[in-house]
């Protein structure tokens, strides 16, 4: 669906992107992860035909962005970081306006406005001026205008930027609902959004792709270890012995465990165990056989952040 070969973009004498080469299959949801200023927006603008590459080849659906940009634009829906909204227009009038710009006839505009308003949960806001909408609903209008012409490729640049936690969850659900009908590219510096939304992650640093794969792939390749968090109920009646010491000894004895730390919290303890592989089955078995009740067991939630920091700085979080 998307192909880039040795794409480079300069702003004056400064190289902002590249060389970048990649291929993205139709139906994928791919996240571009990186710090501000590493080239994510430049890359997406090239694919949206909003910016010309300085050199290299970029194709969308087999069409070259330089040879036939209008044909590419017909295949692409684009939500820039700041949605291109006319705030004095109502939601319905604005979406109809965008539909006409995209070349839809009057009947298709009428049908698609209703469809995209339903898809983005904007039906009740049809007659509301955009200036009266919250930031979250304006982002929804931005998504609606991007899909009005039923594009094959949907490009979302920082779609959750400035949203509160509830709005972020709603935007995530909206994106999930679009995955069946679009190939989706998302740029973000919010790690959890990329992790929870995308099938594949591409990490950019200094204008180049420094790693790609699933979250599990990157964790295995970069961290070379796995942190496991486990919460256990501490037993009573230990005769004065500290049950924390017993938990530490038990966890440290698990083959493959290189580090075990335990913190008490009342009648429970939270343990972090590091190993060279996923130790969850071994940890659970050892604790249960040792007479402990396992209340929670999971991979460490900061793992993707550790991967990201190491990739872009070479430092362990």
N, C-alpha and C positions, 0 to 999 in steps of 0.2 A: 504493500500500500504506500509506504514512504521509503524513499531511497535517497541517501546523500553520499557523495563520493568526493572526498578531499575538499569539502566546502570551507572557505575562508572568508571572513569579513573584516575589513579594515575601516576605521574611522580616522581619516587622515593617515598619519603614520602609525597609529596604534592598532595592533591586532586585537579585535574584540572576540573573535571566534575562529577556531580551527587550528589545524585542519581537522575536520570532523567527517567521519564515515560511519553510516549506520543503515540498518534495514529494519523496518517495522511491519509486521504482518497485519493483514486486514483483520479487524475484530479485536485487536489488542487494546489494552488500556495501559499506557506507558507514562511513567512519571520522570520528569527531569528535575533532579535534586541538586542544589548547590547554593553557595552563599550569594549574596547580592553582588552583581557586577561580574559574574563569571561567564556570561554569554547565553543564559537560558532564554531570555526574551529575544535576543538577536536571532537565535536559532529558530524560534517559533515564528518570528516575523518573516523570515526568509521563506518558510514553508507556507505562510499565509499570503505570500506575494505582497507583503507590505514593505519589504526591504530586499534589495538585490544583493546576491553574494558577490564578493570581489573576485572570486575564482571558484572553480569546482562545479559539480553537477548536483542538482536537487530535483527530484521528481516526486509527484503525488499522483497515484493511480496511473503511473507510466507516462505522465505528461510533465515536460520540463518546465520549471518555473520561469525560465528566461525566454524560452521559445514560444510559449502560449500561456501567459499569466492569467488571462481571462478564463480559460478553460480550467485552470487550477482553482481559481477563486470560486468557480461554480461547484467545485467538489469540496470546498473547505468552509467550515463555520468557525469564526474566530471571535473569542472573547478576550480583548486586551485587559491588562491589569486595571485600567480605568475604562469602564464600559462607555461606548460612544452613544450616550443618551441625550435626547432633546427633552429637557425637564418640563417644558411648558406644554408638551403634548400628553395626551392620555396614553395609557398602556396600549389600548387597542389601536388607536390611531398611529402610534409610533411603530408597532409591529406591522401594521398594514403598509406603512410608508417603507419600511425596510424590505418587505416582501416585494413591493413594486420595483424598488431599486435592484433587487435580485432577479428581476425579470419574470416574476410570477404573474399570470393573468388574474383578472378580477375574481373569478370563481375560486381559483386555487388560493388566492390571498385570503378570501373569506374563510375557506375551510382550514387553512393552515394556522391562521390567527387563533381560531377556536382550539385547534389541536395543541399548539405549543403553550397556550395559556393553561390548558388542562394538565399538560405534562410538567409544567413548572409551578403549578398551584397558584396561578394568577387569575383564574376565571372571575373571582369576586372583585378583582382590582381593574377589570377591563376599562371602566370609565373614570378611573382615578388619574389625576395628573401625576406624572412621574415625580415631580418635585415634592409631593406629599408622602411618598413612599419611604420606608426605612431603608437603611443601607442594604440589609439582607434582601429585601424585595427588589431593590434596584439591581442587585447582582442577578436575581432571577430573571429580570427583564433582559439583562445582558446575555444570559444563556438562551433565552427565548429567541432573541434576534439572531443568535448564532446558528440556530437550528431551523429557522423559518423555512429555508429552501431545501430541507432534507439533505444536508451534505453527507458525503461518505466519511470525511475526516472532521473531527471536532477538536479545536485547539483552545485550551483554557489556560490563560496566563494568570497565576496566583488567584484562583477563583475564590479562595476563602480569606483573602486579605482583608483585614478590618472587621471580620465577622465575630460575633460573640459565640460562646460555646454551643448554644442552642442552634444558632444559624449555621455554624460549621457542620453540625450533625445533619441538619436539613439539606445543606448543599451536598454533603457526602451521599445522602440517600438519593438526591436528584441525579447525581453523576452515575450512581449504580443503576438507576432506572434507564439511563441512556446507553449503557454498554451494549445492549443487544442489537442496537440499530446503528451504532457509529464506532469507528476506530477513534480512540480518544487519546490526546496528548495533554498532559498536565504539567505545568511547572510550579514548583513550590520550594520554600525553605522550611516548611512545617513538616517535620519528619513523620509524625503520626498520620498525617493526611495522605502522604505518598504511600506509606505502608499499608493503610487500610483501604485504599482506593485502587491501587495499580497492580497489574500482573507482573510488570517488569519495572526496574528502576535503573535509570542512567544517571550516574553521578558526574557532574561537570566541575572542573577546576581550571582556572586560568584559560578558559576558552576551549578546553579539550575534554573529551569523555575519558575519565580515569578509571571507571569501573562500570559494569553492567551486570544485571541478573536479578533474580528474586531476592527478597530480604534474606531468606535462608542461605542462598548462594553467597551473597556478600558477607554475611556473618561468618560462614565457614571459611571463606577465602581470606578475609581480612583479620578477623579477631583470632582465629585459630583456637578459640575456646568458647565455652558456653557457660553462662551464669544461670543458675537455677535458684529461684526463691521458693522456700517452703515454710509454711507456718504449722507448728505442732502444739498440741496441748501438753503442758508439763504435768507429770504425775505427782501426786502428793505422797506423804509418808516416806520420805527418803532418808529419815533418820539423821537429818542435819547435813547430808551431802548436797552439794549444789547440782541440781539436775542439768544445768547448762553445761557443766564440764562433761557429763555423760553424753549429752547430745553431740558436743564437739568431737569427742573421741570416736563416737559411732560414725559420724559423717566423714571424718578424716581417714577412717579405715576403708572407705569405699574405694575399690580399684579405679584409678583414673582421676580421682579428686585431688586437685592440687592446692586447694585453699578452702577453708570452711570458717565462716564467721557467724556468730549467733548473738542475737540481742533479745533480752527478756522484755516482755510487755505483760505484766501481771501473771496470769496463769498460763500464758502462751509464750512461745518463742518464735522469732522470725529468723530464718537461717538463709545465708547466701553461700552457695557452693559453686566453685569454678572447676571445670574439667575440660579435657580435650575433646569430649563428645557430649551428646545429650545424656545426662545422668539421671533423668527423672525416674525411669523404671527402677534403677538400682537404689536411688535415694528412698523412694516410696517403700520398696521391699525391706530395706534395712531398718527404717523407722518402725514399720508395722511389726516386724519380727522382734524389734527391741522393746515393744510394748507402748509405743507412742501413737496417739491419734493424729493423723495427718489432716489438717483443716484446709490447707491450700497448697497447690504445687503448680509452678508455672515457670516459663522462661523469664528472664529479667526483662522488664519493660523498657529499659534504657539501651537495649542492645543495638538497635538501629542507629541511635545517636552516637554510640561508640564507633560504629562502622564509619559513619559520616565524618566524624572528627578525624579519625585516623587517615581516611582517604584524602581529605583536603589539607591536613596539616602535618600528617605523619606522627601525631601524638596520640597516646592512649588516653581516653576520657577517664 
